[in-house]
Amino acid sequence: EHAFYEAITHANNRILYGNPVTDFPHVRASFVDAYARLVAMKLFSNRAIDYFRSATLDDRRYLLFNPVTKSKVTSEGEKVVTLL
């Protein structure tokens, strides 16, 4: 998340063709996509944490969600870094 804010600050301080880089629509779209992926990763991780905390002997969904979360959050994190 900190890298996201650093990227926005850096892009806003860069001037191309007399405008900050953040004024270009394709750059804004990349930032919006990156932010949406960050929020989705947080929500997905929170769901896995919730399954782990509420686990019982009969309900052990966390055994599925924890590895899936690790895989998905890592792959989405790589996409976010690429977008930034």
C-alpha positions as CSV (number, residue, x, y, z in Angstrom):
1,E,0.0,0.0,0.0
2,H,2.9,2.4,0.8
3,A,4.4,1.7,-2.7
4,F,1.0,2.7,-4.2
5,Y,1.1,6.1,-2.5
6,E,4.8,6.6,-3.3
7,A,4.0,5.9,-7.0
8,I,1.2,8.4,-7.0
9,T,3.4,11.0,-5.4
10,H,6.2,10.4,-7.8
11,A,3.9,10.5,-10.8
12,N,2.3,13.7,-9.6
13,N,5.6,15.4,-9.4
14,R,6.7,14.3,-12.9
15,I,5.8,16.8,-15.6
16,L,5.2,15.7,-19.2
17,Y,4.0,18.0,-21.9
18,G,3.4,20.7,-19.3
19,N,1.1,18.5,-17.2
20,P,1.6,16.2,-14.2
21,V,1.7,12.5,-15.2
22,T,-1.3,11.8,-13.1
23,D,-3.5,14.0,-15.4
24,F,-3.2,11.4,-18.2
25,P,-6.2,9.1,-18.5
26,H,-4.3,5.9,-19.1
27,V,-2.1,6.6,-16.0
28,R,-5.2,7.3,-13.9
29,A,-6.8,4.0,-15.1
30,S,-3.7,2.1,-14.1
31,F,-3.8,3.7,-10.6
32,V,-7.5,2.9,-10.3
33,D,-6.9,-0.7,-11.3
34,A,-4.0,-1.1,-8.9
35,Y,-6.1,0.4,-6.0
36,A,-9.0,-1.9,-6.8
37,R,-6.7,-4.9,-6.7
38,L,-5.2,-3.8,-3.4
39,V,-8.6,-3.5,-1.8
40,A,-9.7,-6.8,-3.2
41,M,-6.6,-8.5,-1.8
42,K,-7.3,-7.0,1.6
43,L,-10.9,-8.2,1.6
44,F,-10.0,-11.7,0.4
45,S,-7.3,-12.0,3.1
46,N,-9.8,-10.8,5.7
47,R,-12.2,-13.5,4.6
48,A,-9.5,-16.2,5.0
49,I,-8.7,-14.8,8.5
50,D,-12.3,-15.0,9.4
51,Y,-12.6,-18.6,8.3
52,F,-9.5,-19.4,10.4
53,R,-10.8,-17.7,13.5
54,S,-14.2,-19.4,13.3
55,A,-12.9,-22.9,12.5
56,T,-14.3,-25.9,14.3
57,L,-13.7,-29.6,14.0
58,D,-16.5,-29.8,11.4
59,D,-15.9,-26.5,9.6
60,R,-12.3,-26.3,8.4
61,R,-12.6,-24.2,5.3
62,Y,-9.4,-22.4,6.3
63,L,-7.5,-25.4,5.1
64,L,-8.6,-24.5,1.6
65,F,-8.7,-20.7,1.8
66,N,-5.3,-20.1,3.4
67,P,-3.2,-21.6,0.5
68,V,-5.5,-20.1,-2.1
69,T,-5.1,-16.7,-0.4
70,K,-1.4,-16.9,-0.4
71,S,-1.3,-17.8,-4.0
72,K,-3.9,-15.2,-5.2
73,V,-2.6,-12.3,-3.1
74,T,0.9,-12.9,-4.3
75,S,-0.1,-13.0,-8.0
76,E,-2.3,-9.9,-7.6
77,G,0.4,-8.1,-5.8
78,E,2.8,-8.8,-8.7
79,K,0.2,-7.3,-11.0
80,V,-0.2,-4.2,-8.8
81,V,3.6,-3.6,-8.8
82,T,3.6,-4.0,-12.6
83,L,0.9,-1.5,-12.9
84,L,2.7,1.0,-10.7
